[in-house]
């Protein structure tokens, strides 16, 4: 599946994501063959996004002002091929939406994800105030 064009990669990812998240279809944008999905939180305080720019899946969050507050690449999870990136991204999205991955906030911005808030509190720097929320709470 290597050597896909940007369009073919974006189409493959879009079709795969829509099988598990059909409601994403209302939030799809395509420009220059790059797929972007921008899915707002229930309270409209953040936007979850996915893009296929540069032939890789990137997932992140924008704050209410539209500025990126956190993102990650599927390669950081060991996924380098389109099939693996799709599988990894679906698992991560489900974990975020189902509250398994907790959003860690500092100064009202999402700074990363965790499955263990207690560990994050124990490792927080002095004067660092962290807040933990599930996707359904923002």
N, C-alpha and C positions, 0 to 999 in steps of 0.2 A: 504494500500500500504506500510505499515511499514514492517520492517524486510527484506528489499531487500538486496541481495548480492551487492557487489561493482559492479560486471558486470551488473546485472539487473538494478541497479540505473543508471550507465553510459549509458547503451543502451536506457533506457527510456528518459533520458535527451537528448541524441544525436538525437533520432528520433523526439522529440518535437522541438528541435532547428532547425533541418534541414527543417522542414515544413515552418518555417518563414524565415530562412536564408540558402537557398539551396547552396549558394556559400561557406558556411563554409566547405562543404564536401572536398574541396581541401586542407584544413588546419587542418584536424583531425589527431591526434596521439593517440594511446592507448598503455599504458604500465601498466602491473600488474592490468588490468581491469579498470584503471583510464583514463577517457577521458580528453584530453587536446586539445583545439582549440587555435591556435595562428594566429591571423589575422592582417597582417601588415597595417599600415596607408598608404594612397596614396603616401605620400612623404617619406615613410620608416623611419620616425623619431621616431616612436613608434610602439609597437605591443599591440593590444588588445587581452586579453586571457580569456579563461574560463576553469575551471577544475572541476572535480567531486571528487577530493581527499577527503577522509574521509567521504564519503557519504553526501556531501553537495556541492552546487554550489558556487564557488568563481569566481569572475570576477575582472580583474585588467588590468594594463598597465605595460609594460616594456619600458624603455627608449631605445635609439638607441644602447647603450652598452649591452643591454640584462638584465639590472638590474631592478627589480620590483620597480616602483616608487609609486604605489598606488594599493590597492585592497580592496574589500569588500565581505562580505558573505550575502547571501540572508536572513539569520536569522536576520540580522540587519534591514531588511525591514518587519519583522514579519512573514516570510515564513519559516515554519519548516517541512512541509510535501513535498514529491517530487512534487506533482501536484502544490502546491503553490509556491515552489521554481522555477519550470519551468515557470509558469505564470509570476512571479515577474521578473525573469531574462530576459524573452522576452521583457517585458515592459521596463526594464532598458536599454537593448541593443538598442531597437528602439529609445528610448529617446536620447541615446548617438549618435547613427548614424544619427539621424535627427536633431541634434543640439539643442534639448530641454535642455539636460544636457550639460552644458558648462564645459570644462576642465580648471581647475585652475592650472597655472604653477607658480613655483618659482624656479629660477636658472635652467631653462630648463627642469625641472622634473614636471610631473603631480603630484599634491599633493592631489587633491580631485575634486569632481564634485559640480556644483552649478547650480541652475536655476535662480539665482539673483546676477549677478556680482556687481551691485551697492551696495548691502548689504555687499558683501565681501570686497569691497573697503572701505566702511565706518567702518568696523570692523577690518581692517588690522592693525597690530602692527606697531609702528614707524619703519621706514627704511625698511619695508617689501614691496618688489616690486612684485606685482602679475600681471600675464599676463593671458588673457582669450582667449581661442580658441575653435572652434568647431572641431569635429572629422575630418571633411572634410578639415580642414586647416592644419593638421599636417602630 
